[in-house]
Amino acid sequence: MDTATKDGVHTWTFGNQIWQQTPDGRFSLRSIAGVDTGDCLVDLDYLAGARLAPGSSSQYLPAAFKFCPSSGEPLPAPAWNARSCWLPPYGDGSGSRVIADGQCAMAQKIVSGVFQRLQRSGARDLNDSKEIIELPRMNGLNFFVANVGGYRDALFALGREGSLFLWLRGAGKWQELHAESVPIGRTRLENWAWSVSLLAIDGTNALFLGGEEGAVLIKVDPVSLKYRTQRKEGRALAGPGDLEDRAWLPLVMSDGSVRLVSPTNTGWEHYPVADADPQRMTRLSAPVRDPSSRRLLWIGEHGYLSLRQGMAVQAQWHPWPDGATAYPEQGPPFRDGSGLWQQVSSDERLSYLQLDVGATDPSRPVKGYRLGTGHLSFKYNIRLERPWDEHDENLEPTTREVVYPFVEFTAERLLLSMRAQQSRPLDEFLQSEQKADVQYRLDQVGGIGFALKALVSEPWKAQWFFFDNAMWLYIDSSGALYRWKAE
């Protein structure tokens, strides 16, 4: 540590950071590694590991200070917990729409806090307390929370054309990050398939994405407002997923073959996909992680792609039975003690197939499409514990209300969903671009709830996420971003 004084202003040097202290005792960060931090970079805990001054939400002290120089109070370091991250499309990176107890602990705490606050306040709906947040782009965004490039978790927005934005919490605005050389590139993945993985490369966290130009590894430098990429050329068939500390992405290579690629500290590893058929490997879901069988599964309309880790990595394409089609946008596979079950349609009949090559359990027929989280299932307004369960129409008549579940919190018994009254069949509704009157809801399963009413097209193209002690909702077609504080 070096110090210098001029005109009553003290200049402190801590490693590659230069701070100034004015006569009234206030500290300000001037530069990091020779880069001027400027006035827009206000989140110094994220940028420099700085510590908040006691009793302040915006005044920072250098990371080297363990105690406040004026009061002597201990100064906690910026906190980071892996369970604070929120990875699209549904939070924990597993591909399931279920957040179990202990997963995404910060989101669990926030959603419970929002619900309890609404209950105490006597609010009638979500509209009463929403904050409107300005978006960096009107449409085509994907939001995630991760510890990338800094000392704590941060909120990012990724655009379909490859733009990347950082949320400046202290300023309440977005800051675009620019490519140091090669940009991220475009993606055409649908909202329910657009996943992002987070992995450690060379001792720092990096983002792993898929797009039209291939697999992309991204490292962020928020001080310079830049990012740099490493790319594996090809065309991504789906988004990435992680399994046992490795991340994987299916790519169509320049020679037309399909391979699963994985970034490492020394480069890219890639493995061929047996029985691959690129023409039929379409509309693949975000990957579903199945730790018990050591598999990742990408569910598609014509079959599913599996990766299994064991003594050797095995990747294979499994077509559905002849004439069968799946609709991955209707939710991930249902999981029970026997494994994973996928809803398929064949000859106008619906059934659930077990997703294991060695499975001996018969398929389970159902009447009518199901929308599900992987745990709860909905047949229009009817909630089912298992998708093939029957219910008593005399006790609970089926209405034409579509319930589209986004995220289920099992420990809190809370559900984030979209509801819409519809006279059309479910598949027609999910293919329509007409505007509809809908409700985005936070409900206690089997209990009370709160709604935000909206008139939007393609209302299932929405995203819930959690950051800064708040629940956020992005509605793609209307270009709206709302926030609800937990307290």
C-alpha positions, 0 to 999 in steps of 0.5 A, spaced: 500 500 500 502 506 497 499 513 499 500 520 497 497 527 499 496 533 495 491 539 497 488 535 502 486 529 498 489 522 499 491 518 494 491 510 496 494 505 491 492 498 493 495 493 488 492 495 481 487 499 484 488 507 485 483 510 490 482 517 493 480 520 499 477 527 500 478 531 506 471 529 509 473 522 509 469 519 503 473 514 498 472 514 491 475 509 486 479 512 480 482 506 476 483 499 476 489 496 472 490 503 469 483 503 466 479 509 469 473 507 472 469 513 470 462 515 473 458 510 470 461 504 473 458 505 480 457 498 483 464 498 486 463 491 490 462 488 483 468 491 480 473 491 485 471 487 491 470 494 495 466 494 501 460 498 503 461 503 508 457 502 515 450 505 514 450 506 506 448 503 500 452 507 495 459 509 499 464 504 498 471 503 502 477 499 499 477 491 499 483 492 503 480 495 509 477 490 513 474 495 518 471 502 517 477 507 518 472 512 522 468 507 526 472 501 527 466 497 525 468 490 521 466 491 513 463 484 510 466 482 503 462 482 497 458 475 498 457 470 492 454 464 493 453 459 487 446 458 489 445 465 488 445 464 480 439 464 475 441 461 469 435 461 463 431 458 462 428 456 469 433 458 474 438 452 476 440 450 469 437 443 470 432 444 464 427 442 469 422 448 471 422 445 478 426 449 484 427 444 489 429 446 496 436 448 497 437 449 489 437 457 487 437 459 495 436 466 493 431 465 489 427 461 494 428 466 499 426 472 494 419 469 491 417 467 499 419 474 501 415 477 495 409 473 496 409 474 504 409 482 503 403 481 498 399 477 503 401 482 509 399 488 504 393 486 502 394 487 495 389 485 490 394 483 484 401 484 482 400 490 479 399 494 485 407 494 487 410 493 480 416 497 478 417 498 471 424 497 469 427 500 462 430 495 457 436 495 453 432 493 447 425 492 446 425 485 444 429 478 444 432 478 450 435 473 455 436 474 462 441 471 467 444 472 474 452 470 475 458 471 478 462 473 471 468 478 471 467 481 478 467 479 485 459 478 486 453 476 482 451 481 477 445 481 472 446 480 465 441 481 458 443 477 452 440 479 445 438 475 440 443 478 435 449 477 440 449 484 444 450 483 451 448 488 457 450 489 464 445 491 469 448 497 474 445 496 480 447 503 483 445 507 477 439 503 476 440 502 468 443 498 463 450 498 460 452 495 454 459 491 453 462 490 447 466 485 443 474 486 444 475 482 437 470 477 435 462 478 437 458 473 440 454 472 434 446 470 433 441 465 436 435 463 433 433 458 439 426 459 442 425 462 449 424 455 452 430 452 449 435 458 450 440 456 455 446 458 458 452 455 462 457 457 467 463 454 468 470 455 471 476 456 465 483 458 467 481 460 474 475 465 472 468 464 471 466 464 463 459 464 460 458 458 455 453 459 449 450 456 442 448 460 436 448 460 429 456 461 428 457 455 433 459 454 440 462 461 444 465 461 451 465 468 453 469 472 459 467 479 461 471 485 463 466 490 466 472 495 468 473 496 460 466 494 458 468 489 454 468 481 453 472 476 449 470 470 446 473 463 444 469 460 438 468 453 436 465 453 429 459 450 427 451 451 428 448 450 435 442 445 435 440 447 442 443 450 448 448 448 453 448 444 459 452 442 464 453 435 468 459 433 473 463 439 472 463 439 464 458 443 460 456 440 453 453 443 447 451 439 440 454 442 434 453 441 426 460 441 424 462 444 417 462 436 414 455 435 416 456 431 422 453 432 429 458 432 435 457 434 442 463 439 444 465 441 451 470 447 453 476 445 457 482 449 460 486 447 454 481 447 448 475 444 445 473 436 446 468 433 442 465 427 441 461 424 435 453 423 436 451 416 434 445 415 429 445 423 428 440 425 423 441 433 423 435 434 419 430 431 424 434 434 430 430 440 430 426 444 436 431 441 441 429 443 448 434 446 454 438 440 456 435 436 462 440 433 467 438 427 470 444 425 475 442 418 477 443 416 470 449 421 469 445 423 463 444 430 459 437 429 455 435 434 449 428 433 448 426 434 440 420 434 436 422 427 432 426 424 438 431 426 443 439 427 444 442 423 450 449 424 453 451 419 458 458 420 462 461 413 465 468 410 463 467 414 456 462 419 454 457 416 450 452 421 445 446 418 441 440 420 437 434 416 439 428 417 435 421 417 437 417 411 435 414 411 428 409 416 427 410 419 434 411 427 435 413 431 442 412 438 443 418 440 448 415 447 449 409 444 453 414 442 459 420 438 461 419 430 462 415 428 468 420 425 473 418 420 478 421 414 482 422 410 475 425 416 471 423 421 466 417 420 462 416 424 455 409 426 452 408 424 445 403 424 440 401 419 435 395 417 431 392 423 435 393 419 441 397 421 447 402 417 451 408 418 456 414 414 454 419 412 459 426 415 457 431 410 458 433 405 452 433 399 457 426 401 460 421 395 461 415 400 464 409 400 459 407 407 456 402 411 459 396 413 455 393 420 457 387 424 454 388 431 452 395 435 452 399 436 459 403 442 460 408 441 466 414 443 470 417 436 471 413 435 477 406 438 477 402 437 471 396 441 468 390 439 463 387 446 462 385 448 469 386 441 472 392 440 477 395 433 477 400 430 481 402 425 475 400 427 468 396 420 467 392 421 473 384 422 472 380 427 476 373 427 478 369 432 473 363 432 478 368 435 483 372 439 479 370 441 472 375 442 466 374 449 463 378 452 457 383 456 462 390 454 459 395 454 465 402 455 462 407 453 468 414 457 468 417 455 475 415 451 481 418 452 488 416 445 491 419 447 498 415 454 498 409 451 494 409 457 490 408 457 482 409 462 477 405 461 471 401 464 465 393 463 465 389 464 459 381 463 457 381 459 451 376 456 446 381 453 441 385 447 442 392 447 446 396 446 440 393 451 436 393 456 442 401 455 442 402 456 435 398 463 434 400 470 434 394 473 436 394 477 442 390 474 448 388 477 455 392 473 460 394 473 467 402 472 469 401 469 476 404 468 483 400 463 486 400 458 492 399 451 490 392 450 492 391 457 495 391 464 494 395 468 488 396 474 485 396 476 478 398 481 473 393 482 467 396 483 460 394 483 453 400 480 449 401 476 443 405 469 444 404 470 452 409 464 453 415 468 451 416 471 458 421 470 463 421 470 470 428 471 474 431 473 481 436 478 483 437 484 488 432 481 493 427 482 487 422 478 483 423 480 475 418 479 469 420 480 462 415 479 457 418 479 450 412 481 445 410 487 449 417 489 451 416 490 458 420 488 464 417 489 471 420 488 478 417 486 485 421 487 491 421 482 497 421 487 502 
